[in-house]
Amino acid sequence: MFAKQITIAGSMLVVIATLAWAPVQDKKLEESKARGKAIYEELCITCHLADGKGMPGAIPPLVKSDYLLKTPAKAIYAIKYGLTDPIKVNGVEYTTPMPSPNISDEEVADVTTYILNNWGNKGKPITVKEVEKVKK
């Protein structure tokens, strides 16, 4: 009987901890997205546009972009260092270079999180540690 009570109490503790953790994580995601939106509006919107659709044939879309959503490390690399080589996004090749925005790893994490979680994209939050792992 005592073991059953411990199991129930342990299960309740896990549920309570999970419920307490979720709002904190949601708040952190929303704060990161807000910071990322400000960075996007300052540095990215000119080319990728307010709707994230880019310019067909010239600037790749960020909306439903297989390049970004399937491999977030590529998104991090592009934002952190820029791009000079051609890339293929949703089956279309893009050759327009993207300059490095010269921003901090935290800013890269925030703007990547914003892009991966905006315009119907369903990505995960990007951490500074993930950005730090991406090397040139």
GUTORVO-868631 format. One line per 3 residues: their letters; for each residue x, y, z of C-alpha. Coordinates in steps of 0.1 Angstrom, whole numbers. Layout:
% GUTORVO-868631
a	X Y Z  ...
END
This chain:
% GUTORVO-868631
mfa	0 0 0  28 24 9  46 18 -24
kqi	13 26 -42  10 59 -23  46 68 -32
tia	39 60 -69  7 81 -69  25 110 -51
gsm	55 107 -75  31 108 -105  13 139 -91
lvv	47 156 -85  57 149 -122  23 164 -134
iat	27 194 -112  63 200 -123  53 197 -159
law	24 221 -155  46 246 -138  74 242 -164
apv	52 247 -194  41 283 -188  78 293 -181
qdk	88 277 -214  59 293 -233  69 327 -218
kle	105 322 -228  94 313 -264  72 343 -266
esk	100 366 -253  125 351 -278  100 355 -307
arg	93 391 -297  131 399 -297  135 380 -330
kai	106 399 -346  124 432 -338  156 419 -353
yee	137 405 -384  120 439 -389  153 457 -387
lci	175 434 -408  156 408 -428  123 423 -439
tch	137 443 -468  145 411 -487  123 384 -472
lad	94 408 -468  69 412 -440  51 380 -450
gkg	83 359 -452  76 349 -488  108 364 -502
mpg	110 373 -539  103 344 -563  135 334 -581
aip	157 359 -562  151 357 -524  140 324 -509
plv	109 322 -489  110 316 -451  74 304 -451
ksd	72 266 -452  108 265 -463  121 229 -463
yll	157 243 -461  150 259 -428  123 237 -412
ktp	140 203 -420  175 214 -410  175 243 -384
aka	213 242 -384  212 255 -419  190 283 -409
iya	213 292 -380  243 290 -403  227 313 -429
iky	217 339 -403  250 337 -384  274 338 -414
glt	253 348 -444  253 328 -476  273 330 -508
dpi	268 296 -523  235 287 -542  209 270 -521
kvn	177 250 -530  145 259 -512  113 240 -519
gve	129 227 -551  139 261 -564  176 272 -566
ytt	185 306 -553  218 323 -560  214 358 -545
pmp	240 361 -518  229 369 -483  252 391 -462
spn	260 382 -426  240 405 -403  269 405 -378
isd	247 399 -348  253 381 -315  245 344 -310
eev	216 353 -287  202 375 -315  207 347 -340
adv	188 323 -317  159 348 -313  155 357 -350
tty	158 320 -360  132 311 -334  109 339 -347
iln	113 327 -383  108 290 -374  76 299 -355
nwg	59 325 -377  38 325 -408  24 291 -400
nkg	59 276 -395  60 251 -367  96 249 -355
kpi	112 245 -321  128 273 -301  165 277 -309
tvk	189 281 -280  221 301 -278  239 267 -272
eve	226 255 -306  238 286 -323  273 283 -306
kvk	276 248 -320  273 260 -356  307 268 -369
k	319 282 -402
END
